[in-house]
Amino acid sequence: MAKFGWFRKLWLTQFSQPATERTIYQQLLRSKPKRVMELGLGTLGRTERLLALAGALQTDGPLHYVGLDRFEGRLPTDPAGTSLKQAHQRLHKLASVQLVPGNIDASLSRLCNHLGTFDLLLISASNDERHLERSWFFIQRIVSAQTTILVELPASGSQPGAWKSIDKARVNELASRTLLKRAG
């Protein structure tokens, strides 16, 4: 993977648009993740920039990426996105890619015991809140205390949402709340 020059890194972390994504690129430079999971891919622009930078930072072994999205199963009310085939075509050259179609809760329930832990987890605001709420129990299985978890806040008006970091303790709290709701 080609190395990013200092100018490209500076541009991504300080001047790229949308400005809210700069947090992601700054975190990539700090943590140099080897295993990345993204819940909700959207139109792939962010994912391509993310994988290009993360891949350029790898010094030992390939970057492993798992992306969960509805792809062709999007509802008319969902934000714009791409097809599974387009996502494979555009992302496979950037990392070792595993793409999983479907709702995030159902996909994570099937896969969480087989995936291992991730260094970086991105949770897009485009995910249906009900599906995300049911996912926290499974998310706690794929993160560790060292995992960086970035959650996109809902957009306000025409501005995209900012990315907020949460820790493993917060994930455990959200997972417990989900279990308590199920218990009645």
C-alpha atoms as an extended CHARMM CRD file, in Angstrom:
* protein
*
       184  EXT
         1         1  MET       CA              0.0000000000        0.0000000000        0.0000000000  PROA      1               0.0000000000
         2         2  ALA       CA              1.3780000000        3.4020000000       -0.9450000000  PROA      2               0.0000000000
         3         3  LYS       CA              2.4040000000        5.6830000000        1.8750000000  PROA      3               0.0000000000
         4         4  PHE       CA              0.4860000000        8.8820000000        2.4260000000  PROA      4               0.0000000000
         5         5  GLY       CA              2.5970000000       11.9860000000        2.3450000000  PROA      5               0.0000000000
         6         6  TRP       CA              2.4240000000       14.5430000000        5.1270000000  PROA      6               0.0000000000
         7         7  PHE       CA              0.3400000000       16.8740000000        2.9280000000  PROA      7               0.0000000000
         8         8  ARG       CA             -2.3830000000       14.2370000000        2.3560000000  PROA      8               0.0000000000
         9         9  LYS       CA             -2.4990000000       13.4450000000        6.0820000000  PROA      9               0.0000000000
        10        10  LEU       CA             -2.6920000000       17.1530000000        6.9040000000  PROA      10              0.0000000000
        11        11  TRP       CA             -5.4900000000       17.6480000000        4.3970000000  PROA      11              0.0000000000
        12        12  LEU       CA             -7.5500000000       14.7060000000        5.7390000000  PROA      12              0.0000000000
        13        13  THR       CA             -7.1400000000       15.6770000000        9.3910000000  PROA      13              0.0000000000
        14        14  GLN       CA             -7.5100000000       19.4550000000        9.0720000000  PROA      14              0.0000000000
        15        15  PHE       CA             -9.2410000000       20.4790000000        5.8330000000  PROA      15              0.0000000000
        16        16  SER       CA            -11.2820000000       17.5780000000        4.4060000000  PROA      16              0.0000000000
        17        17  GLN       CA            -15.0390000000       17.7780000000        4.0320000000  PROA      17              0.0000000000
        18        18  PRO       CA            -17.2550000000       17.0360000000        5.7760000000  PROA      18              0.0000000000
        19        19  ALA       CA            -15.3440000000       18.4970000000        8.6840000000  PROA      19              0.0000000000
        20        20  THR       CA            -16.9970000000       16.1070000000       11.1450000000  PROA      20              0.0000000000
        21        21  GLU       CA            -15.0660000000       13.1670000000        9.6500000000  PROA      21              0.0000000000
        22        22  ARG       CA            -11.7130000000       14.7190000000       10.5370000000  PROA      22              0.0000000000
        23        23  THR       CA            -12.0870000000       13.1360000000       13.9880000000  PROA      23              0.0000000000
        24        24  ILE       CA            -11.9410000000        9.6940000000       12.3430000000  PROA      24              0.0000000000
        25        25  TYR       CA             -8.7520000000       10.4480000000       10.4140000000  PROA      25              0.0000000000
        26        26  GLN       CA             -7.0710000000       12.0030000000       13.4520000000  PROA      26              0.0000000000
        27        27  GLN       CA             -7.8980000000        8.8650000000       15.4370000000  PROA      27              0.0000000000
        28        28  LEU       CA             -6.4790000000        6.6670000000       12.6730000000  PROA      28              0.0000000000
        29        29  LEU       CA             -3.1510000000        8.4940000000       12.8320000000  PROA      29              0.0000000000
        30        30  ARG       CA             -3.0370000000        8.0730000000       16.6230000000  PROA      30              0.0000000000
        31        31  SER       CA             -4.0200000000        4.4150000000       16.8930000000  PROA      31              0.0000000000
        32        32  LYS       CA             -3.0310000000        2.8370000000       13.5230000000  PROA      32              0.0000000000
        33        33  PRO       CA             -5.7520000000        0.1390000000       13.7120000000  PROA      33              0.0000000000
        34        34  LYS       CA             -5.2360000000       -3.2380000000       12.0480000000  PROA      34              0.0000000000
        35        35  ARG       CA             -8.8540000000       -4.3930000000       12.4080000000  PROA      35              0.0000000000
        36        36  VAL       CA            -11.7060000000       -2.0250000000       11.5620000000  PROA      36              0.0000000000
        37        37  MET       CA            -15.4690000000       -2.5470000000       11.6260000000  PROA      37              0.0000000000
        38        38  GLU       CA            -18.0250000000       -0.1130000000       10.2780000000  PROA      38              0.0000000000
        39        39  LEU       CA            -21.7580000000       -0.3500000000       10.9530000000  PROA      39              0.0000000000
        40        40  GLY       CA            -23.4560000000        1.5330000000        8.1080000000  PROA      40              0.0000000000
        41        41  LEU       CA            -21.3550000000        2.3090000000        5.0240000000  PROA      41              0.0000000000
        42        42  GLY       CA            -23.4960000000        4.7940000000        3.1380000000  PROA      42              0.0000000000
        43        43  THR       CA            -22.0740000000        5.9600000000       -0.1900000000  PROA      43              0.0000000000
        44        44  LEU       CA            -18.5300000000        4.6680000000        0.5390000000  PROA      44              0.0000000000
        45        45  GLY       CA            -16.6480000000        7.9810000000        0.2790000000  PROA      45              0.0000000000
        46        46  ARG       CA            -15.7450000000        7.9680000000        3.9750000000  PROA      46              0.0000000000
        47        47  THR       CA            -14.9470000000        4.2490000000        3.8850000000  PROA      47              0.0000000000
        48        48  GLU       CA            -12.5750000000        4.6020000000        0.9360000000  PROA      48              0.0000000000
        49        49  ARG       CA            -10.6770000000        7.4800000000        2.5950000000  PROA      49              0.0000000000
        50        50  LEU       CA            -10.6130000000        5.5930000000        5.9010000000  PROA      50              0.0000000000
        51        51  LEU       CA             -9.2310000000        2.3940000000        4.3560000000  PROA      51              0.0000000000
        52        52  ALA       CA             -6.6950000000        4.2090000000        2.1870000000  PROA      52              0.0000000000
        53        53  LEU       CA             -5.2530000000        6.0220000000        5.1920000000  PROA      53              0.0000000000
        54        54  ALA       CA             -5.4230000000        3.0440000000        7.5690000000  PROA      54              0.0000000000
        55        55  GLY       CA             -3.8510000000        0.7950000000        4.9370000000  PROA      55              0.0000000000
        56        56  ALA       CA             -1.0240000000        3.2580000000        4.3520000000  PROA      56              0.0000000000
        57        57  LEU       CA             -0.2870000000        3.2360000000        8.0930000000  PROA      57              0.0000000000
        58        58  GLN       CA              0.1030000000       -0.5740000000        8.2420000000  PROA      58              0.0000000000
        59        59  THR       CA              3.6540000000       -1.7990000000        8.5830000000  PROA      59              0.0000000000
        60        60  ASP       CA              3.0380000000       -5.4670000000        9.3570000000  PROA      60              0.0000000000
        61        61  GLY       CA              0.3170000000       -7.4390000000        7.6370000000  PROA      61              0.0000000000
        62        62  PRO       CA             -2.8420000000       -6.4160000000        5.8380000000  PROA      62              0.0000000000
        63        63  LEU       CA             -5.6270000000       -4.2340000000        7.1440000000  PROA      63              0.0000000000
        64        64  HSD       CA             -8.7580000000       -6.2680000000        7.9660000000  PROA      64              0.0000000000
        65        65  TYR       CA            -12.0900000000       -4.5180000000        7.4190000000  PROA      65              0.0000000000
        66        66  VAL       CA            -15.6520000000       -5.6830000000        8.1220000000  PROA      66              0.0000000000
        67        67  GLY       CA            -18.5640000000       -3.5680000000        6.9170000000  PROA      67              0.0000000000
        68        68  LEU       CA            -22.2040000000       -4.1850000000        7.8480000000  PROA      68              0.0000000000
        69        69  ASP       CA            -24.9000000000       -2.4430000000        5.8450000000  PROA      69              0.0000000000
        70        70  ARG       CA            -28.3460000000       -3.0890000000        4.3940000000  PROA      70              0.0000000000
        71        71  PHE       CA            -26.9850000000       -2.6020000000        0.8550000000  PROA      71              0.0000000000
        72        72  GLU       CA            -29.8120000000       -3.5980000000       -1.5160000000  PROA      72              0.0000000000
        73        73  GLY       CA            -32.1640000000       -4.0780000000        1.4430000000  PROA      73              0.0000000000
        74        74  ARG       CA            -32.3760000000       -0.3390000000        2.1170000000  PROA      74              0.0000000000
        75        75  LEU       CA            -35.7930000000        1.0850000000        2.7730000000  PROA      75              0.0000000000
        76        76  PRO       CA            -37.0150000000        4.1680000000        0.8710000000  PROA      76              0.0000000000
        77        77  THR       CA            -36.6110000000        6.1710000000        4.1020000000  PROA      77              0.0000000000
        78        78  ASP       CA            -32.9580000000        5.1150000000        4.5720000000  PROA      78              0.0000000000
        79        79  PRO       CA            -30.0880000000        7.4140000000        3.5680000000  PROA      79              0.0000000000
        80        80  ALA       CA            -28.4570000000        6.8450000000        0.1810000000  PROA      80              0.0000000000
        81        81  GLY       CA            -26.0560000000        3.9750000000       -0.1300000000  PROA      81              0.0000000000
        82        82  THR       CA            -24.3930000000        1.5730000000       -2.5090000000  PROA      82              0.0000000000
        83        83  SER       CA            -24.9580000000       -1.9940000000       -3.6120000000  PROA      83              0.0000000000
        84        84  LEU       CA            -23.0160000000       -4.9260000000       -2.2090000000  PROA      84              0.0000000000
        85        85  LYS       CA            -21.3960000000       -5.5550000000       -5.5910000000  PROA      85              0.0000000000
        86        86  GLN       CA            -20.2680000000       -1.9170000000       -5.9360000000  PROA      86              0.0000000000
        87        87  ALA       CA            -18.8920000000       -1.9630000000       -2.3920000000  PROA      87              0.0000000000
        88        88  HSD       CA            -16.8210000000       -5.0910000000       -3.1130000000  PROA      88              0.0000000000
        89        89  GLN       CA            -15.5080000000       -3.6060000000       -6.3570000000  PROA      89              0.0000000000
        90        90  ARG       CA            -14.4830000000       -0.3360000000       -4.7400000000  PROA      90              0.0000000000
        91        91  LEU       CA            -13.0800000000       -1.6220000000       -1.4250000000  PROA      91              0.0000000000
        92        92  HSD       CA            -11.3390000000       -4.9310000000       -2.1250000000  PROA      92              0.0000000000
        93        93  LYS       CA             -8.1370000000       -3.2430000000       -3.3370000000  PROA      93              0.0000000000
        94        94  LEU       CA             -7.8210000000       -1.2180000000       -0.1040000000  PROA      94              0.0000000000
        95        95  ALA       CA             -7.9020000000       -3.9840000000        2.5280000000  PROA      95              0.0000000000
        96        96  SER       CA             -8.8880000000       -7.5330000000        3.3210000000  PROA      96              0.0000000000
        97        97  VAL       CA            -12.6330000000       -6.8350000000        3.1550000000  PROA      97              0.0000000000
        98        98  GLN       CA            -15.6350000000       -8.7290000000        4.5120000000  PROA      98              0.0000000000
        99        99  LEU       CA            -18.9970000000       -7.1390000000        3.7140000000  PROA      99              0.0000000000
       100       100  VAL       CA            -22.1560000000       -8.3580000000        5.4350000000  PROA      100             0.0000000000
       101       101  PRO       CA            -25.6000000000       -7.4220000000        4.0980000000  PROA      101             0.0000000000
       102       102  GLY       CA            -28.6240000000       -7.0610000000        6.3710000000  PROA      102             0.0000000000
       103       103  ASN       CA            -29.7010000000       -5.2820000000        9.5190000000  PROA      103             0.0000000000
       104       104  ILE       CA            -26.8270000000       -4.7770000000       11.9360000000  PROA      104             0.0000000000
       105       105  ASP       CA            -28.4720000000       -6.5760000000       14.8650000000  PROA      105             0.0000000000
       106       106  ALA       CA            -29.1860000000       -9.7460000000       12.8780000000  PROA      106             0.0000000000
       107       107  SER       CA            -25.7590000000       -9.6890000000       11.2080000000  PROA      107             0.0000000000
       108       108  LEU       CA            -23.8850000000       -9.1540000000       14.4650000000  PROA      108             0.0000000000
       109       109  SER       CA            -25.8600000000      -11.8800000000       16.2420000000  PROA      109             0.0000000000
       110       110  ARG       CA            -24.7290000000      -14.3690000000       13.5620000000  PROA      110             0.0000000000
       111       111  LEU       CA            -21.1090000000      -13.2560000000       13.3870000000  PROA      111             0.0000000000
       112       112  CYS       CA            -19.9350000000      -11.7380000000       16.6660000000  PROA      112             0.0000000000
       113       113  ASN       CA            -18.5170000000      -14.9820000000       18.0790000000  PROA      113             0.0000000000
       114       114  HSD       CA            -16.4660000000      -15.5760000000       14.9050000000  PROA      114             0.0000000000
       115       115  LEU       CA            -15.0640000000      -12.1070000000       14.2880000000  PROA      115             0.0000000000
       116       116  GLY       CA            -12.7640000000      -11.4820000000       17.2480000000  PROA      116             0.0000000000
       117       117  THR       CA            -12.1160000000       -7.9920000000       18.5720000000  PROA      117             0.0000000000
       118       118  PHE       CA            -11.5450000000       -4.8420000000       16.5590000000  PROA      118             0.0000000000
       119       119  ASP       CA             -9.1900000000       -1.9000000000       17.0530000000  PROA      119             0.0000000000
       120       120  LEU       CA            -11.6450000000        0.6250000000       15.6030000000  PROA      120             0.0000000000
       121       121  LEU       CA            -15.4410000000        0.4870000000       15.4470000000  PROA      121             0.0000000000
       122       122  LEU       CA            -17.4300000000        3.1370000000       13.5640000000  PROA      122             0.0000000000
       123       123  ILE       CA            -21.1870000000        3.3220000000       14.0980000000  PROA      123             0.0000000000
       124       124  SER       CA            -22.9620000000        5.4840000000       11.5350000000  PROA      124             0.0000000000
       125       125  ALA       CA            -26.0040000000        7.5820000000       12.3910000000  PROA      125             0.0000000000
       126       126  SER       CA            -27.6890000000        6.0620000000        9.3330000000  PROA      126             0.0000000000
       127       127  ASN       CA            -28.4160000000        2.8770000000       11.2860000000  PROA      127             0.0000000000
       128       128  ASP       CA            -31.9920000000        2.3540000000       12.4050000000  PROA      128             0.0000000000
       129       129  GLU       CA            -32.1220000000        3.1670000000       16.1340000000  PROA      129             0.0000000000
       130       130  ARG       CA            -34.1080000000        0.0000000000       16.9510000000  PROA      130             0.0000000000
       131       131  HSD       CA            -31.5320000000       -2.2190000000       15.2660000000  PROA      131             0.0000000000
       132       132  LEU       CA            -28.6620000000       -0.3760000000       16.9210000000  PROA      132             0.0000000000
       133       133  GLU       CA            -30.2600000000       -0.6790000000       20.3530000000  PROA      133             0.0000000000
       134       134  ARG       CA            -30.5220000000       -4.4600000000       19.9170000000  PROA      134             0.0000000000
       135       135  SER       CA            -26.8760000000       -4.5970000000       18.7380000000  PROA      135             0.0000000000
       136       136  TRP       CA            -25.1170000000       -3.3710000000       21.8920000000  PROA      136             0.0000000000
       137       137  PHE       CA            -25.1190000000       -6.8510000000       23.4590000000  PROA      137             0.0000000000
       138       138  PHE       CA            -23.2160000000       -8.1730000000       20.4240000000  PROA      138             0.0000000000
       139       139  ILE       CA            -21.0070000000       -5.1080000000       20.0820000000  PROA      139             0.0000000000
       140       140  GLN       CA            -19.6200000000       -5.6890000000       23.5800000000  PROA      140             0.0000000000
       141       141  ARG       CA            -18.2600000000       -9.0340000000       22.3270000000  PROA      141             0.0000000000
       142       142  ILE       CA            -16.2130000000       -7.4930000000       19.4980000000  PROA      142             0.0000000000
       143       143  VAL       CA            -14.6120000000       -4.6210000000       21.4240000000  PROA      143             0.0000000000
       144       144  SER       CA            -11.9970000000       -4.5030000000       24.1560000000  PROA      144             0.0000000000
       145       145  ALA       CA            -10.8680000000       -1.7830000000       26.5410000000  PROA      145             0.0000000000
       146       146  GLN       CA             -8.3280000000       -0.7420000000       23.8650000000  PROA      146             0.0000000000
       147       147  THR       CA            -10.8940000000       -0.4660000000       21.0470000000  PROA      147             0.0000000000
       148       148  THR       CA            -11.6930000000        3.0110000000       19.7860000000  PROA      148             0.0000000000
       149       149  ILE       CA            -15.4550000000        3.2830000000       19.3420000000  PROA      149             0.0000000000
       150       150  LEU       CA            -16.7350000000        6.2670000000       17.3820000000  PROA      150             0.0000000000
       151       151  VAL       CA            -20.4780000000        6.9030000000       17.1310000000  PROA      151             0.0000000000
       152       152  GLU       CA            -21.8890000000        9.4000000000       14.6630000000  PROA      152             0.0000000000
       153       153  LEU       CA            -24.4300000000       11.7340000000       16.2080000000  PROA      153             0.0000000000
       154       154  PRO       CA            -27.5820000000       12.4920000000       14.1850000000  PROA      154             0.0000000000
       155       155  ALA       CA            -27.2830000000       15.2940000000       11.6420000000  PROA      155             0.0000000000
       156       156  SER       CA            -28.6970000000       18.7110000000       12.4230000000  PROA      156             0.0000000000
       157       157  GLY       CA            -30.2420000000       20.3960000000        9.4180000000  PROA      157             0.0000000000
       158       158  SER       CA            -27.9360000000       20.2010000000        6.4240000000  PROA      158             0.0000000000
       159       159  GLN       CA            -24.8510000000       19.5490000000        8.6000000000  PROA      159             0.0000000000
       160       160  PRO       CA            -23.6700000000       15.9510000000        9.0450000000  PROA      160             0.0000000000
       161       161  GLY       CA            -23.4200000000       14.6330000000       12.5940000000  PROA      161             0.0000000000
       162       162  ALA       CA            -20.2290000000       14.8220000000       14.6200000000  PROA      162             0.0000000000
       163       163  TRP       CA            -18.3690000000       11.6820000000       15.6930000000  PROA      163             0.0000000000
       164       164  LYS       CA            -18.2210000000       11.0280000000       19.4370000000  PROA      164             0.0000000000
       165       165  SER       CA            -15.9720000000        8.5450000000       21.1940000000  PROA      165             0.0000000000
       166       166  ILE       CA            -17.4510000000        6.1370000000       23.7220000000  PROA      166             0.0000000000
       167       167  ASP       CA            -15.6240000000        3.6180000000       25.8850000000  PROA      167             0.0000000000
       168       168  LYS       CA            -16.1130000000       -0.0750000000       26.6590000000  PROA      168             0.0000000000
       169       169  ALA       CA            -17.8530000000        0.7450000000       29.9550000000  PROA      169             0.0000000000
       170       170  ARG       CA            -20.5210000000        2.7130000000       28.0680000000  PROA      170             0.0000000000
       171       171  VAL       CA            -20.9770000000       -0.1790000000       25.6270000000  PROA      171             0.0000000000
       172       172  ASN       CA            -21.4500000000       -2.5500000000       28.5690000000  PROA      172             0.0000000000
       173       173  GLU       CA            -24.0010000000       -0.1600000000       30.0840000000  PROA      173             0.0000000000
       174       174  LEU       CA            -25.9620000000        0.0170000000       26.8220000000  PROA      174             0.0000000000
       175       175  ALA       CA            -25.8280000000       -3.7770000000       26.4850000000  PROA      175             0.0000000000
       176       176  SER       CA            -27.1470000000       -4.2160000000       30.0480000000  PROA      176             0.0000000000
       177       177  ARG       CA            -29.9710000000       -1.7970000000       29.3450000000  PROA      177             0.0000000000
       178       178  THR       CA            -30.9130000000       -3.8410000000       26.2660000000  PROA      178             0.0000000000
       179       179  LEU       CA            -30.9740000000       -7.0510000000       28.2970000000  PROA      179             0.0000000000
       180       180  LEU       CA            -33.1270000000       -5.4600000000       30.9740000000  PROA      180             0.0000000000
       181       181  LYS       CA            -35.6330000000       -4.3190000000       28.3300000000  PROA      181             0.0000000000
       182       182  ARG       CA            -35.8330000000       -7.8590000000       26.9600000000  PROA      182             0.0000000000
       183       183  ALA       CA            -36.3200000000       -9.3080000000       30.4260000000  PROA      183             0.0000000000
       184       184  GLY       CA            -39.3500000000       -7.1260000000       30.8600000000  PROA      184             0.0000000000
